Amino acid sequence: MVGWIAFKTEQVTITGDPVTYESSGHGRRQFCGRCGTGLFYSNTEFLPGIIDVQSCTLDEPEAVAPGAHIQVADRLSWMTDVAALPAFERYPGM
């Protein structure tokens, strides 16, 4: 599960040189070429002027709380109750 934040393209300044993967005719995914961390998604046909940023890559990801669930038509059925699962501070048994 990955959290995304949609920004207007002009609100985002990219430093460094992310690697781009053309995941579809219009979709572009960018990631760090050194460690492979996913960074951005853009699709100029369906989301013109928008860049999605993986929220965990922000310096302060806690500063931007989620505001909606999007693409739930494609959600796995068990995701509707995922918050009811047991939660562990660290990997169980360690």
C-alpha positions in Angstrom: 0.0 0.0 0.0 1.4 3.3 -1.0 0.2 6.8 -0.1 0.2 9.4 -2.8 -0.2 13.2 -2.7 -1.3 15.1 -5.8 0.4 18.4 -6.4 0.2 20.9 -9.2 3.3 20.3 -11.4 4.5 23.9 -10.8 4.5 23.2 -7.0 7.1 20.5 -7.2 10.8 21.0 -7.6 12.8 17.9 -8.4 16.4 17.8 -7.3 18.7 15.1 -8.6 18.1 12.9 -11.6 15.2 10.4 -11.1 15.0 7.5 -13.6 11.8 7.5 -15.7 9.8 4.4 -16.6 7.1 4.8 -19.2 4.5 2.5 -17.6 1.8 3.1 -20.2 1.2 5.3 -23.3 0.9 8.4 -21.1 1.9 7.3 -17.6 5.4 8.0 -16.3 6.8 6.7 -13.1 10.0 8.1 -11.7 12.2 6.6 -9.1 15.6 6.9 -7.5 18.2 5.3 -9.8 20.5 4.4 -6.8 18.1 2.8 -4.4 14.9 2.2 -6.4 12.6 4.1 -4.2 9.4 5.2 -6.1 9.0 8.9 -6.2 6.5 10.3 -8.7 3.7 9.4 -11.1 2.4 11.6 -13.9 -0.1 11.1 -16.7 -0.5 14.2 -18.9 -3.6 12.7 -20.6 -5.7 11.9 -17.5 -4.1 14.1 -14.9 -2.8 17.2 -16.9 -0.8 19.6 -14.7 -0.7 17.1 -11.8 2.2 15.1 -10.4 1.6 12.4 -7.7 4.3 12.2 -5.1 4.8 9.2 -2.9 4.0 10.6 0.6 6.7 8.6 2.4 9.4 10.4 0.4 8.5 13.8 1.8 10.8 15.3 4.5 7.8 15.6 6.8 5.2 13.0 5.6 3.1 13.5 8.8 2.5 17.1 7.8 0.1 16.1 4.9 -2.7 13.9 6.1 -4.8 11.9 3.6 -8.0 13.5 2.4 -9.6 10.7 0.4 -9.5 7.1 -0.8 -9.1 7.1 -4.6 -9.3 4.3 -7.2 -11.4 2.2 -4.8 -13.0 0.5 -7.8 -9.7 -1.4 -8.0 -9.3 -2.0 -4.3 -8.9 -5.6 -3.1 -11.9 -6.7 -1.1 -9.9 -7.3 2.1 -8.7 -3.6 2.1 -12.1 -2.4 3.4 -11.3 -3.9 6.9 -7.5 -3.5 6.9 -7.6 -1.0 9.8 -9.2 -3.8 12.0 -6.1 -6.0 11.7 -3.6 -6.4 14.6 -0.9 -3.7 14.6 2.7 -4.3 15.7 5.3 -1.6 16.5 8.0 -3.8 15.0 8.1 -7.1 13.2 6.4 -9.7 15.4 8.7 -12.0 17.3 11.7 -9.7 17.1 
